[in-house]
Amino acid sequence: MQHIQGISRQQMRFSSLEDAISADNQVRFIDAFVTFLDLEKLGFTVTSIKSEGRPSYNIKVFLKIYLYGYLNGLRSSRKLEKECFRNIEMQWLLEDIRPNYHSISDFRKNNPAALKNLFKLFVVFLKDADLIAGETIAIDGTKSRAHNSRKANFNQKKIDKHLEYIEIKTQQYLDALEENDAKHNPEKIKNIKQKIERLKQNKIRYELLEEKLQASGEPQISTTDSDARALLVQGQVVEISFNMQAAVDAKHNLVVATHTINKNDRSALSAIAIEAKENLGIETYTALVDKGYHNGKQIEICKKANITTIVAQPEQGKNKERIAEGYLISKFQYDQTTDTYTCPEGETLKTTGHWHKKTDSDSYEFKRYRTSKCRECPVKQLCTSRVAGRDIDRSQYADAVEENNKRYHANPQLYRKRQEINEHIFGTIKRQWGYNHTNLTGLEKVNGEHSLIMLVYNIKRSINILGVPELIAKLQKWNSPYKAKVLFLLKTSYLKLHTTTNFYPEKLAA
């Protein structure tokens, strides 16, 4: 049977790397994008050229490596080093430069703020390229596992448990030591003494950890990555992780803002919402957000920043007083002109006007409303179990929350688009690409890596929308203050080349 025959390995070829890379290959956009940039203006650490020693690598080499690597599911600096030797696309992109893994790793570690700036710059480019509308933006977050195990995360309860265990075990060993001492068993005594000494060292370690926890003022502390926190991932599942926030534009589902925090979503809305507005340079937009972000203070901040929020209203939790359906707080009508509530029975609840303060993780001020008619009400048992009657607390942020809740109930079709806009992004990044954990430690460095991930997502998606040639054409027409002086450099190189070639014949003739 005749088979397709390959080309002999000894066959000589005359070709270039340029011939091997098609016009629509994504590496061509990476090359055009990085060449376009003035990385020093963006805050990248640029190594100065020294008169002695081995020349350094151009910082653009490492940026090209990481953009290519993250686009193709490669984050390890050692794997990226291997790709420089065996990958023809990487050889074309770097012009066959092959840095070692240590230099590659240092670039990502040393430039977190610059990577964040680069992401923001690309968002501006996408806005100018008319790929981002900036009208409706969906906001959400996802947990990224930290470089820190559960065993290396402690709170006061966990430390107390370890110290209690050490006390019990120490006493057991002391009792055993006394017993063996009476039996004159030197080998057993030596072994027990070693265990007691080990427990003493562990006790010192936990006591120092306790001091550090109390000094930090935080409810928990991590030893491998001090910024990592135990966060609720789903249901009752807790992981030591970071919380990656993302704001996604509805036009083409491109990420317009991102940053990483080490807290849950409860108090995270305003920061990411305002960042999206600043990145796009717009006056206002509509933010679609899930109920995990529903927080009066955060909604109020967004309102003051001229951002229209549609945050899902959480379901009312279990009421301890067993209030009947018709007497829930939503059934009490508030009158803004008189600053009073009217109950389902038609009675008016008034306030003294005094502001009370609630101090907890999310402190705020509130006014309390009540009426003396509660004591005589025939249906009191349906409304409250309190002897003094029903109290209603109204937060200082109640107006903004009520406005948001009305918009949420009035726009169910618009709100349903939230999942379509941003949920698949996290699915792509975590499930398809496998970026469900961070390779770095420290909140600042993790922010840099996550900005790089979102930048790469935007690059891949914009290539899918426009294609490489058209995207490069838009990039070349784009007028940016961070544009490198490429033409000037080319002219300088051309002049140096011709000056050198003309110099040598004159020198030989002399």
Secondary structure by P-SEA (a helix, b strand, c coil): ccccccccccbbbbbccccccccccaaaaaaaaaaaccccccccccccccccccccccaaaaaaaaaaaaaaccccaaaaaaaacccaaaaaaaccccccaaaaaaaaaacaaaaaaaaaaaaaaaaaaccccccbbbbbbbbbbccccccccccaaaaaaaaaaaaaaaaaaaaaaaaaaaaccaaaaaaaaaaaaaaaaaaaaaaaaaaaaaaaccccccccccccccccccccccccbbbbbbbbbccccccccccccccccccccaaaaaaaaaaaccccbbbbbccccccaaaaaaaaaaccccccccccccccccccccccccccbbbbccccccccccbbbbbbccbbbbbbccccccbbbbbbccccccccccccccccccbbbbbccaaaaaaaaaaaaaacaaaaaacccccaaaaaaacccccccccccccaaaaaaaaaaaaaaaaaaaaaaaccaaaaaaaaaacccccccaaaaaaaaaaaaaaaaaaaaaaaaac
